Structures are given as C-alpha cells and as structure tokens.
Amino acid sequence: MIFKNVGSTVALTQKRNDDANLKPVTLRFPPDELSLYDAVCKAMGLTRQNFMLGLVRSAFKTALSDFAAGYLSEQPSESLQSLLHRHVESAEVHHLLDECLREVAQSWTDELLEESRRHHEMLHQGIDPADFVGVPSKFWSDETLNDASWSYKK
C-alpha cells in the first residue's frame, strides 16, 4: 500500500517541503484522472502537492528496485552504482542515491530471508518447496501451506 502511514508521510513531506527548496515540475493528466487524485488526496487530508510528492517518492523506490533487478540480471560490466552516479553532479545527490540503493538492497535481503523462512517452514511441515505448485513464494502463508485445495506434484 502506497500510503500506509499517511501521517508520517505528511510529516516528512512538510519537513522537506520548504518552498525555497522545491523546483516546479509540470505533470499533465486527463481531467477525470486528476479529479480522481484530487478526491483521494482530499479524503486523506493532503494537498495535491503533498499527495503527488508522496506518490512519486513511493513509486520511485519501486521503479529503482525494478530497474536495478533488470539491469543486474544482465550481468553488466559496469556496476549499477557507477552507472547511476555518472548522471549525478552533487555530493548530496550521490549520498541520497546511495541511501536509496541501500534501501533497495535491504528490501531484497528481507524478501530473501522471508522466502528462506517459508521454505524452512514448508520443509518442517514435510512439504518440499520444489513440489509446491502454482503459488509464488511471496503469497505463501500459514493458511496457504495448510490449505488442502493446493495440488502437489507428488
């Protein structure tokens, strides 16, 4: 969920949004889509500015993670960090980029640990994860593992 912590998003956004430090960006949306966003951000108690800023910031990390996964899957000769840093001019942005990359790496580590925990759980229950058909590991839950409606290769 993008806005799990709307309160903290608003607080962080307000801290970072000193108007003197913001650069204007123009986004164009179809009128109905913009009305939809306005309705949602008003219901959340956010201004359009804060809503869009939160949305972009949230989507940015997903986009960076997806780009990194695709880039690294090709085993490139240049590191991801080097590729990204080539397009950055200030030390502050280098630092921010490194923080984002650390967060992406940490989220990948967390996903791997969770998947490993689920595999261990399945093995403990006598289920071979290699025989578990039809359910990506991110959807495994205690209910799924105990649900007799799932089929196994055996």
C-alpha positions, 0 to 999 in steps of 0.5 A: 500500500502506497500510503500506509502511514499517511501521517508520517508521510505528511510529516516528512513531506512538510519537513522537506517541503520548504518552498525555497527548496522545491523546483516546479515540475509540470505533470499533465493528466486527463481531467477525470484522472486528476479529479480522481487524485484530487478526491483521494488526496482530499479524503486523506487530508493532503494537498495535491502537492503533498499527495503527488510528492508522496506518490512519486517518492513511493513509486520511485523506490519501486521503479529503482528496485525494478530497474536495478533487478533488470539491469543486474540480471544482465550481468553488466560490466559496469556496476549499477552504482557507477552507472547511476552516479555518472548522471549525478553532479552533487555530493548530496545527490550521490549520498541520497542515491546511495541511501536509496540503493541501500534501501533497495538492497535491504528490501531484497535481503528481507524478501530473501530471508522471508522466502528462506523462512517459508521454505524452512517452514514448508520443509518442517511441515514435510512439504518440499518447496520444489513440489509446491505448485502454482503459488509464488513464494511471496503469497505463501502463508500459514493458511496457504501451506495448510490449505488442502485445495493446493495440488502437489506434484507428488 
